[in-house]
Amino acid sequence: MPKYFLVFVSAMVAIAPFAIDTYLPALPVMAEAFGTDIVQLNYTISTYLIGFGVGQLLGGPLSDQLGRRPVGTFGLTVFIAGAIAIAFADSVSLVQWLRPLQALGGGFVASICNAMVRDSYSPTEAAKRFPVVMLVMLAAPLVAPIVGTLLLPLGWPSIFWFLAVYALALLAVFSTIPETNAHRTGRMRLSHLVPQYLEVLNRRVHGVRVPLRYILTQGMVSSALMVFLTNAAFIYLEYFDVGVAQFPIYFGANVLSMMVFTLITVRLVHRVQPFLLFRAGVSLQLGCVLVLAALTFLTEPQDIYFTPVLALVTGSAGLINSTVSGLHLANFRRLAGSAGALMSMSVFAFGAVLGSFTGFIYDGTLQPVVAVMVLAVVAANLLAWTTPAPKDWSDEGIAAAQSPSRFD
């Protein structure tokens, strides 16, 4: 692999936060331009998450069959076409329809990223690389709102032209990356898609469906972040009325918190077992979201108190996400694409459902947003604390603990 391999993979993963966070500052402007309210623009985030999940659902198993490069190249091409089409959109309904198309391509791209890392390293080494990928990738949501704010004077379409150029640059660099999937068949068999996913969901480790629990836990943990992303414009631009110029600072506090926790994980993962970091992360997130709920339901929320506690809730995901990916993918070799896609899809599927749900129960306060976050984090803790810890990190030890497979 080239020396920039992990940086490139991180940039590929970052296509999702760039596609969402760059245009968050533009939502009020877009709503005014289309003659609608901001809730209709919030739905474009949820529709993006749905399309992104579908893209990963298809891209993951296809990359196990065809290889990572064909799937990634196709995804980037579709993403570029979708971004350009949105730049020419003249109604909010058209944006709502085009966002899933753009997201479909982004989902194909994201589905291969973790699998490429798993292809290239042993289970233990891959688990140590995932926090590094996460740390580099997190720069995207920190930079994205700033980029969106800077481009906004040029008109909101300029943001989607930027996304198209970003994806085009990735496509150019991708041509220099070797194929990582040594087990690909080179043949597309759509009839194998469902069996591959069923294999991932049904795989047992010491008699327990451990991968399924990791998938559900990751979905719930990240839903707190996705609910925040869906409602970030409402929280800061409408409820707290911080102004467009200040929005990147408030939004960036959450991303900076996640980067700090991810950096902590990078430092600790060589000395502390990833599974222990995983459980510590979900426990920390639970404590923080309960404090956030107390601030929201028992007092009149003030941005000076609400923002740092919210940043701890979203930031603690940095301690969880970078460890649970390694724990999950350690159980797979040939099906790394399918396994990674299911985990990523759960993040965006749960995030889209819960994010949309906050729109349905919208009452002009922060209570619906925080209540949904609490439910997601409580569910994540119940799953995490009932999942058994891995006993042997070697390929042989992992294989010996698993149920028989027709694929691996």
N, C-alpha and C positions, 0 to 999 in steps of 0.2 A: 504494500500500500504506500502511496505517496505520503510525505510527512504531514501534509495538510489534510489527510483523510478525515480525522475526527472533526476538524474545523468545518470541512465541507459537509459532513453528515449533520453537524449542528445547524449549519445554514439551511440545509434541506428541512430539518425539523422546524426551523423558525418560520417556514413559509406560512404556517397556520396563524401564529400570533401576529405576523406582519399583515396578513390578509384581514384580520379582525381589528387589531389595535390601531393601525395607521388611519383608519377612517372614523374612529370613534369621535375625535374632535369635530368632524364634519357633519355628524348626525343632525344637530339643530339646523345647520345651513341647508342640508339636503331636504329636511322636512319642510323648511320654508320654500325652497325652490320647487318642490313637488306639490305644495299646498296641502300638506297633511300634518299629523302630529308625530311626535318623536316615538311613540309606541309602535307605529307602523314601520319605522326605520329599525327599531329594536328587533322586530320580527325578521329583518334581513340577517341579523346575527344568528338567530335560531335556525333559519333555513340554511345558512352556511354550515352550521354545525351538523345538520341532518345530512346534507350533501357530502360533507367531509367524512362522516361516518360510513356512508354507503361506498364512497371511493376506497376507503381502507378495507371495507368488507370484501370488495372485489379484488383490490390490488394485492393484498397480502398473499392469498393462496395462489394467485396467478404468478406472483414473483417466485413462489416455491417451484412452480412448474417451468416457467419461461426464463427465469433469471431476474435479478434486480434491475439491470440496466434497461431492458425493453419497457418494463412497467414504469420506471421512473421517467424515461424519456416521453412516453405517452402522457403521463400525468402533467409534466411541465408544459407540454404543448397545449393541452386542454385548458390549463390554468391561465396561460397567456391569452388564449382566444377569449376566455370568459372575462378576464380583466378589461380587455380592449372593448368588448361588447358593452360592458357596464358603463364605460366612459362615455358612450354615445347614448345611454338610456335617457328617455324623456318622461318617465313616470315611475312612481314608487313600486307599482305592481310589476313592471318590467324588471326592476332591480331585484325584487323578491324572487322572480323566476330565474334570473341569470346568476344570482349568487350560488344556488345549488350546483349549477354547471361548473362555475369556477371552482367551487369546493370539491366537486368530484375529482377534478384534476389534482387539487391539493391533497386529497385523500390518497390517491395513487402514489404520490410522492412520499407522503408521511409513512405509508405502510411498509416501505422498504428500509427505512432508516435504522431502526433498532435491529432489524434482521441483518443488515450489513455489518453492524458491530458484532453481533453474535456469530456471524459467519467467519469473522476475521480473528476471533480470540477464543480462548478456552472459557468455560463458565466462570471461573474465579476472576480471570483477567477482564472478561466482559463486564462483570458486576462492578469492577473498579473503574471501567471506562465510561459507564453510563452517567455517573455524576459529572464527569468532565464535559461530556456532550451537553448535559442539561445546563451546566454553568455557562457555556458559550452561547447556547441557544437562548438563554434568558436575557441576553442583551437586546434581543429583538423587541419584546414588549416594553423595554425601558426606552428604546430609541424610537419605536414606531409612532407613539403619539406626538413626539417632538417633530418627527418628519411630517406627519399629517398636519400639524399646526403650521409648520413652515410653508407647506404646499398650498394650504387653504386659500391664501390671497390669490393664487393662480386659478382658483375654481376647484370645486370638489372633484371633477373628472381627472385632474392632474394626479390625484392620489392613486387612482387605478392605473394610470399610465406608469407611475412609479412601480407598482406591483408587477406589471407586465415586463418592465425592464429588469427588475430583480430576478424574476423567474427565467428570463432569457440569459442572464449572466450565469445562473446555476446550470442551465442546459449546456452552456459552453464549457464549463469546468467539468461537468459530468462526463464529457467525452474523453477525459484524461484518467478516469477512475476505472480500474479493471473490474470485471465481473467477480463478485464475491461468493456467489452461490455455486459451490462445487457439486451439489447434488441435483441440480436442475435437470429435467428431462428434455427440455427444449420443445415440448409439445403441450398445447393448451387442451386440457380436458375439463370442460365445464362440469361434467358429471362428477368430478372429484372434489368440487368446491365444498359441497355440503358435507361429504364424508371427512374432509380435512378439518373442517370446523368442529364437527361432532367428536373427532379424535381429540382435539384440543380440550373441548369442554368435558369430555368423559375421562380424560387421562387421570389416573389415580396414582398417588405416591403414598406408599405404605397404606393402601386401601382408602385414602381420602382424596377427594377431588380438589387438590391443592391449587392447580392452575385456575380453576373456576373461581375459587375464593379470592385469588389475587386480582383477577379481572374485575370482579364485583367491588372489591375494596378500592381499587384504583378509580373505578367509575364514581364511587361515592365521595372519595377524597377530593377528586378534581372537580366534582360538581359544585363545591363551595366556590372554587375559583371561577368556574364557568358562569355561575349565577351572578357573581360580581361583574364579570366582563359584560354580560348581557345588560346589566343595570348600571354600569359605571357612569354613562352619560347622565342618567336620571339622578344618581346619587350626588354627583359633584356639580354638574352644570345646572340642574334644576332644584334639587332639594337644598343643597348647601350654597348654590349660586356662587361658585368660586370664580367663574369666568373662564373663557376659552384659553386665555394666556396662562392661567394658573393650573388648568386641568392636567397637563403632563406632569406637574410636580406631585399633585395628589395621587394620580394614577401610578406614577413612577415609584411612589413609596411602597406600594404593594409588590412591584417587580423587584425593587432593591432588597426588600425583605426576603423574597424567595431566593435571590442570588446569594445573600448572606448565609441562609440555611443550606443551600446547595454547596457553597464553599466549605462550610463546616463538615458536610458529608464527605466531600473530596478529601479533607484532612483526616477524618475519622475512619473511613471505610477500610483503610489498610491496617487499622488496629482493633476495630470493633466489628463484630459480625453484622453483615447487612440486615439480617433479620431483626436483630436487637435495635438497630437504628430505625427500622421500619415501624416497630411497635412504639418506640419512643416518639416518633413523629406523629402517629395518629393520636396518641395520648395528649401530646402538647396541643394539637389542633383542637381537640375536644375541650380542653380547659379554656383556650382562648375564645372559642365560639360561644361558650357559656357566658363569659365576661361580656362579649359583644351583645348577647341577648339581654343581659341585665341592663346595659347602657341604653338599649333601644326600647325595651318594654317598661322599664322602671323610671326612666328619666326622659327629658327632652334632649335628643341627640345633638351634640355639638361637634363640628368637624375636627376641632383640636383634640378631642378625646376619641371620637369614633374612628378616625383615620389610622392612628397607630395600632389600635386593637385589631381592626380589619386587616391591616398589613401583616400582623402576626398570624391571623387565621389563614390568609392566602399564602403567606410566606412559608409556613410550616409544611406546605405541600412540597417544597423543595427538598425537605428531609425525607419525604415519603416516596415521591415519584421516582427519584433517581435510584432508590434501593429496590423498590418493588419490581421495576422493569428487569433488573438483573436476576432477582429471585424467580420471577415468572419464566423468563426465557431460558434459564438454566435447565429447564425440564424438556427442552426441545432442540433438535438439530435440523433435520430435514424440514420440519414444519415451523421454523422460526418466523417466516413471513406471516403464516396464518395465525400463529400465537400472538405475535406483536400486533397484527391488525385487529384482532379481537380485543386486545387490551386497549389500544388507542381508540377503537370504535366505541368502547364502553364509555370512555371519557366524554366524547362528543355526543353520544346518544343520550346518556343521562344528563349531560349539561344542557342539551337542546330541550329535552322534556321539562326539566326543572326550571330552566331559564324562561321557557314559554309559560310555565305555570305561574311564575311570579307576575307575568303580564296579565293573566286571567284574574288574579286576585289583587291586582294593583288598586291601591286606595289612596295614593298620594303620600304615603308615609314609608319609612324604612322597615316597618314590622314584617310585611310579607317576605321581603328579601332575606332578612335575618332568620326568620322562622324556617324557611326552606333550607338555608345553610345548616342550621342546627340539626334538622332531620337527617340530612345527608351525612354529616360528620358522626352522629350517633350510630347510624347504620354501618359506617366504615369501621368504627371501633368494635362493634359486635362481631364483624367478620374477621378483623385482624387478630383479635384475641382468641378466636376459636380455630385459627389456622396453625397446624403444627410446624415447628421449625425444621429446616433441612438438616440432615445428619452427615451427609458425605457430599462434598462439592466437586469431586472428580466426575468426569464423564461416565466412567465405569460405575461409580457409586450411585449416581443419579439414575442410570439405566437399570441397575439392579433393583432399585426401589420402586420402579414404575410397573404399571400393568402392561401386558403385551401390546405391541403396536404393529399395524400393517404398513406404516409409513417409515418409522425410524429403524 
